[in-house]
Amino acid sequence: MRLSARSEVQPDVLLRIDESASGRVRGSADGHLEGAPELVVEVAASSASIDLHDKLRIYQSAGVREYIVWRTHDDRIDYFGLADGR
């Protein structure tokens, strides 16, 4: 999934609404998804620090509306909802 010219991420799960309905996510000629999906989910074991910091900032700046991180080692789920760009 390509969110910007500098950001290409591989989320574990994402939800995108049909591009004709929302216009937020579209397919590119090289097979990537471009644009911000409505929901991204990461299943984090050893990657929890990256998912809760670097990826959180990337998804926030791209306009991902909802972001969930399941921290399997801590048996916790973190939910982030985008409001007013934050």
N, CA and C of each residue as an Amber inpcrd file, in Angstrom:
protein
   258
   0.8520000  -1.1510000   0.0000000   0.0000000   0.0000000   0.0000000
   0.9050000   1.2230000   0.0000000   0.6790000   2.1210000  -0.9330000
   1.4680000   3.3490000  -1.0250000   0.6120000   4.5140000  -0.5290000
   1.0580000   5.1470000   0.5620000   0.3110000   6.2550000   1.1430000
   0.8150000   7.6100000   0.6620000   2.0850000   7.6670000   0.2670000
   2.6650000   8.8920000  -0.2670000   3.8860000   8.5040000  -1.0930000
   4.5480000   9.4830000  -1.6720000   5.7370000   9.2020000  -2.4730000
   6.8580000   8.6050000  -1.6220000   6.8530000   8.8780000  -0.3140000
   7.9060000   8.3910000   0.5750000   7.4770000   7.2280000   1.4570000
   6.2280000   6.8320000   1.4070000   5.7110000   5.8670000   2.3680000
   5.0160000   4.7020000   1.6760000   5.6140000   3.5390000   1.8150000
   5.0180000   2.3120000   1.3000000   4.9870000   1.3210000   2.4610000
   3.8000000   0.9550000   2.9110000   3.6530000   0.0810000   4.0760000
   2.8880000  -1.1850000   3.6920000   2.9890000  -2.1920000   4.5580000
   2.2910000  -3.4540000   4.3450000   1.4870000  -3.7880000   5.6000000
   0.2900000  -3.2290000   5.7260000  -0.5180000  -3.5340000   6.9100000
  -0.9940000  -4.9810000   6.8910000  -1.2640000  -5.5160000   8.0760000
  -1.7650000  -6.8850000   8.1680000  -3.1790000  -6.9890000   7.6090000
  -4.0190000  -6.0040000   7.9150000  -5.4070000  -5.9850000   7.4410000
  -5.7730000  -4.5410000   7.1300000  -6.5540000  -4.3380000   6.0860000
  -7.0810000  -3.0010000   5.8180000  -8.4810000  -3.1150000   5.2590000
  -9.2380000  -2.0650000   5.4700000 -10.5850000  -1.9730000   4.9300000
 -10.6180000  -0.7490000   4.0370000 -11.0180000  -0.9670000   2.8090000
 -11.1980000   0.1670000   1.9150000 -12.5970000   0.1060000   1.3540000
 -13.2160000   1.2440000   1.2770000 -14.5290000   1.3470000   0.6690000
 -14.3090000   1.4340000  -0.8350000 -15.2070000   0.9130000  -1.6000000
 -15.1020000   0.9470000  -3.0530000 -14.6750000   2.3390000  -3.5180000
 -13.6220000   2.3820000  -4.3290000 -13.0700000   3.6650000  -4.7570000
 -14.0840000   4.5460000  -5.4710000 -15.0530000   3.9600000  -6.1360000
 -16.0460000   4.7830000  -6.8220000 -16.9570000   5.4980000  -5.8230000
 -17.0650000   4.9280000  -4.6110000 -17.9140000   5.5440000  -3.5930000
 -17.1710000   6.6220000  -2.8080000 -15.9080000   6.3780000  -2.4780000
 -15.1990000   7.3140000  -1.6050000 -14.1110000   8.1030000  -2.3110000
 -13.4850000   7.5160000  -3.3170000 -12.3970000   8.1840000  -4.0010000
 -11.1160000   8.2440000  -3.1980000 -11.0520000   7.5570000  -2.0480000
  -9.8740000   7.6340000  -1.1760000  -8.7790000   6.6620000  -1.5810000
  -9.1220000   5.4620000  -2.0010000  -8.1350000   4.4410000  -2.3450000
  -8.3550000   4.0100000  -3.7780000  -7.2570000   3.8650000  -4.5020000
  -7.3540000   3.4300000  -5.8940000  -6.1870000   2.5000000  -6.1990000
  -6.3460000   1.6940000  -7.2060000  -5.2830000   0.8130000  -7.6490000
  -4.3490000   1.5530000  -8.5960000  -3.0590000   1.2330000  -8.5210000
  -2.0860000   1.8670000  -9.4120000  -1.7240000   0.9000000 -10.5320000
  -1.0530000   1.4000000 -11.5430000  -0.6550000   0.5770000 -12.6870000
   0.3250000  -0.5190000 -12.2830000   1.1080000  -0.2980000 -11.2070000
   2.0970000  -1.2960000 -10.7810000   1.5690000  -2.2390000  -9.7010000
   0.2530000  -2.2210000  -9.4550000  -0.3560000  -3.1890000  -8.5460000
  -0.4550000  -2.7710000  -7.0930000  -0.0400000  -1.5690000  -6.7540000
  -0.1540000  -1.0790000  -5.3840000  -1.5200000  -0.4450000  -5.1650000
  -1.9390000  -0.3870000  -3.9090000  -3.0720000   0.4490000  -3.5360000
  -2.5060000   1.8090000  -3.1810000  -3.1730000   2.8570000  -3.6100000
  -2.7280000   4.2100000  -3.3020000  -3.8600000   4.9620000  -2.6180000
  -3.5020000   5.7380000  -1.5960000  -4.4800000   6.4970000  -0.8370000
  -4.7530000   5.8560000   0.5070000  -5.4540000   6.5730000   1.3530000
  -5.6840000   6.1290000   2.7230000  -6.9510000   5.2880000   2.8310000
  -6.8200000   4.0490000   3.3370000  -8.0130000   3.2460000   3.5940000
  -8.7610000   3.7650000   4.8150000  -9.9580000   3.2930000   5.0090000
 -10.7630000   3.7140000   6.1590000 -10.2500000   3.1030000   7.4670000
  -9.7370000   1.8590000   7.4070000  -9.2910000   1.1510000   8.6090000
  -8.0330000   0.3590000   8.2940000  -7.0550000   0.4020000   9.2280000
  -5.8520000  -0.4270000   9.1530000  -5.7210000  -1.1610000  10.4740000
  -5.3670000  -2.4550000  10.4050000  -5.1310000  -3.2670000  11.5970000
  -3.7470000  -3.8810000  11.4970000  -2.9820000  -3.7650000  12.5730000
  -1.6760000  -4.4180000  12.6650000  -1.7120000  -5.4210000  13.8030000
  -1.1870000  -6.6150000  13.5640000  -0.9970000  -7.6190000  14.6000000
   0.4760000  -7.5330000  14.9850000   0.7280000  -7.0740000  16.2140000
   2.0900000  -6.7280000  16.6140000   2.6050000  -7.6610000  17.6960000
   3.6870000  -8.3300000  17.3930000   4.4170000  -9.0820000  18.4080000
   5.7110000  -8.3050000  18.6560000   6.7480000  -8.6190000  17.9340000
   8.0150000  -7.9020000  18.0950000   7.9790000  -6.5260000  17.4410000
   6.9770000  -6.2500000  16.6100000   6.9130000  -4.9730000  15.8880000
   6.0790000  -3.9110000  16.6000000   5.6680000  -4.1440000  17.8340000
   4.7640000  -3.2230000  18.5260000   5.3130000  -1.8050000  18.5870000
   6.5830000  -1.6450000  18.8660000   7.1600000  -0.3010000  18.9520000
   7.0530000   0.4400000  17.6150000   7.3200000  -0.2350000  16.5260000
   7.2060000   0.3730000  15.1870000   5.7420000   0.6940000  14.8880000
   4.8530000  -0.2480000  15.1900000   3.4320000  -0.0630000  14.8900000
   2.8140000   1.0770000  15.6970000   3.2650000   1.2790000  16.9390000
   2.6870000   2.3050000  17.7980000   3.3490000   3.6700000  17.6600000
   4.4260000   3.7450000  16.9080000   5.1130000   5.0230000  16.7460000
   5.2390000   5.3980000  15.2670000   6.1610000   4.7520000  14.5580000
   6.4140000   5.1070000  13.1540000   5.1720000   4.9310000  12.2810000
   4.5630000   3.7520000  12.3480000   3.3920000   3.5030000  11.5010000
   2.2010000   4.3540000  11.9160000   2.0400000   4.5780000  13.2020000
   0.9570000   5.4500000  13.6660000   1.0860000   6.8320000  13.0320000
   2.2900000   7.4000000  13.0320000   2.5090000   8.7200000  12.4160000
   2.2520000   8.6920000  10.9130000   2.7060000   7.6300000  10.2510000
   2.4960000   7.5000000   8.8020000   1.0030000   7.4430000   8.4960000
   0.2720000   6.5980000   9.2110000  -1.1620000   6.4590000   8.9620000
  -1.9120000   7.7500000   9.2920000  -1.5160000   8.4150000  10.3690000
  -2.1540000   9.6760000  10.7420000  -1.9430000  10.7240000   9.6580000
  -0.7150000  10.8940000   9.2030000  -0.4380000  11.9260000   8.1960000
  -1.0870000  11.5970000   6.8540000  -1.3190000  10.3100000   6.5850000
  -1.9600000   9.9080000   5.3260000  -3.4780000  10.0580000   5.3730000
  -4.0410000  10.1900000   6.5900000  -5.4830000  10.3500000   6.7160000
  -6.2610000   9.0660000   6.9290000  -5.5840000   8.0020000   7.4080000
  -6.2880000   6.7620000   7.7440000  -7.2310000   7.0770000   8.9000000
  -8.5010000   6.7640000   8.7430000  -9.5150000   7.1760000   9.7150000
  -9.4720000   6.3940000  11.0200000  -9.2150000   5.0750000  10.9400000
  -9.1620000   4.2480000  12.1440000  -7.9780000   3.2980000  12.0550000
  -7.3020000   3.1090000  13.1910000  -6.1020000   2.2800000  13.2460000
  -6.1600000   1.4460000  14.5180000  -6.0050000   0.1370000  14.3690000
  -6.0390000  -0.7850000  15.5050000  -4.7370000  -1.5660000  15.5320000
  -4.1380000  -1.6550000  16.7230000  -2.9310000  -2.4590000  16.9180000
  -3.2410000  -3.5080000  17.9760000  -3.1300000  -4.7800000  17.5830000
  -3.3030000  -5.8820000  18.5400000  -1.9050000  -6.2820000  19.0010000
  -1.5720000  -5.9590000  20.2460000  -0.2670000  -6.3030000  20.8270000
  -0.3870000  -7.6940000  21.4480000   0.0310000  -8.7020000  20.7220000
  -0.1770000 -10.0890000  21.1380000   0.6140000 -10.4530000  22.3940000
   1.8190000  -9.9160000  22.5620000   2.6170000 -10.2430000  23.7500000
   2.0230000  -9.6410000  25.0110000   1.3840000  -8.4810000  24.8880000
   0.7840000  -7.8050000  26.0380000  -0.6930000  -8.1400000  26.2090000
  -1.2570000  -8.8640000  25.2400000  -2.6860000  -9.1870000  25.2390000
  -3.5340000  -7.9130000  25.3600000  -3.1710000  -6.9050000  24.5190000
  -3.8670000  -5.6180000  24.5310000  -4.2030000  -5.1950000  23.1140000
  -5.2390000  -4.3820000  23.0090000  -5.6350000  -3.7990000  21.7320000
  -5.6630000  -2.2840000  21.8980000  -4.9600000  -1.5890000  20.9980000
  -4.9550000  -0.1250000  20.9880000  -5.7760000   0.3490000  19.7930000
  -6.6540000   1.3180000  20.0330000  -7.4960000   1.8670000  18.9870000
  -7.2000000   3.3550000  18.8440000  -7.0310000   3.7940000  17.5940000
  -6.8000000   5.2020000  17.2920000  -7.8150000   5.6310000  16.2340000
  -8.5030000   6.7130000  16.5110000  -9.4540000   7.2740000  15.5510000
  -9.0100000   8.6630000  15.1540000  -9.0010000   8.9450000  13.8750000
  -8.5650000  10.2370000  13.3720000  -9.6810000  11.2710000  13.5330000
  -9.3560000  12.3610000  14.2220000 -10.3030000  13.4650000  14.4040000
  -9.5320000  14.7660000  14.2920000  -9.9720000  15.6410000  13.4200000
  -9.2920000  16.9170000  13.2050000  -7.8240000  16.7360000  12.8460000
  -7.5230000  15.6920000  12.0600000  -6.1520000  15.4500000  11.6080000
  -5.2300000  14.8410000  12.6310000  -5.7820000  14.4730000  13.7970000
  -4.9640000  13.8850000  14.8670000  -5.5930000  12.6180000  15.3810000
